[in-house]
């Protein structure tokens, strides 16, 4: 069966997530929408893992650019102009200054989020508790802690995945930040997993579809919890450390930059490396470093 070339692929990235809409009309009277048939089925296989956890694209929130792509300023659903759902608040007094009220609802601080990949760990462990840091991994964590302390930043919190290797890494790092008085918090949402089926696919790593379905929703939930612009009540810029895993960090970066999240596996991160995201009050996001491990001697660098 032959088909006319009427395929249309529209990729929108509201908050960095991908929504794929495809249509093809058959040469005869029997067409299809979104459901491939016959020999054409293989052409659509790459799109079958689109996750329901991904937010939908809303064209009205996008600003066109000369490249054809667009930036959604309300990607974190915290754009002040949308928080009232289009409803104007009733004025208690005719003398109230509306511009002052609007200004008070705008974020003014910048959030800096430093994503740390855990250090090298024992791959031969049978379960999470046995997958502890290796001696080299502990050295890497010490070096990362020293680097974070040397930056001289006022850290607000240190959040870590509840998995053993991330917890151990965070505890070692925290010793170097004891003078800052940073809080140490554990979070199950940050555990390692399979965020979304990678494109292009790889042959050496193929989780079951159910793992993408479950892990993808959880990792997306972690992104929504931790990666967003500052609240209007936040007065000063913040510096937050999150110790977690390579898959989680790579997915976060794609989502925050509104890149196709399916490309997360194209990036590599060293153990103990630092990835730095900056989120401005306007909702603009910048990637200051990706997997920085230049503070480690070459013989201490690993990716396991």
C-alpha angles and dihedrals in degrees: 000000000000126000133205116248097253097126113143123188117193115183117186124180111204101176089352097297123129125235113186119203115182134172134179127180120215121233089238126052094277111085132164139216119210095336113095121210137196121342091353092067095091091057090064100041093098091064098052094090097061103138125234086215091071114098117244124254115254109197093199091065094054128093114210118234133197090256093059093247125106141208121228107213090191094055091127094041089240101106103136092223091062102041094089092054090236094301119127117225116241113252115241091198134021088224093060113119108234093197090056092052092050092047092052090059095054122098112244103177131078121230119217114196119191110198113200123194113220119255127259113298141187106280094188094067115122094218141009095274091056094048095086127156118282119231087261089049091056089051090052091052090051090052092049091049091050091050094050091048091049091056087069095218126153101241117204102193143354112216121183141183113260091235115112098245093050093044092052091047092050093049092053092046092048091060089066091051097048091113090058093057094227119180117239116217133176124215130187093201090070095060118125119269148128107293100184136338107278123238118241093034123233128220100213096060122042116156119191117268090248090060091057089046094053102032093042093059092046095048091046088052089052090051092052092048098050109021111069141097121282122277117253089249092062107100103180134044113267134215115204128181122211118187111197142115141311097248092049094048094047092050091048091053093051092047095045093050091043091240120147102284090214087074095067095107093059090077126078126207129194121225111270092014125149124233113186124202122185119199116194124208088253091060094254114142128206130188106219097177135003117203095338110188099150090119089069125082111250092247090058096055120105138155102204 
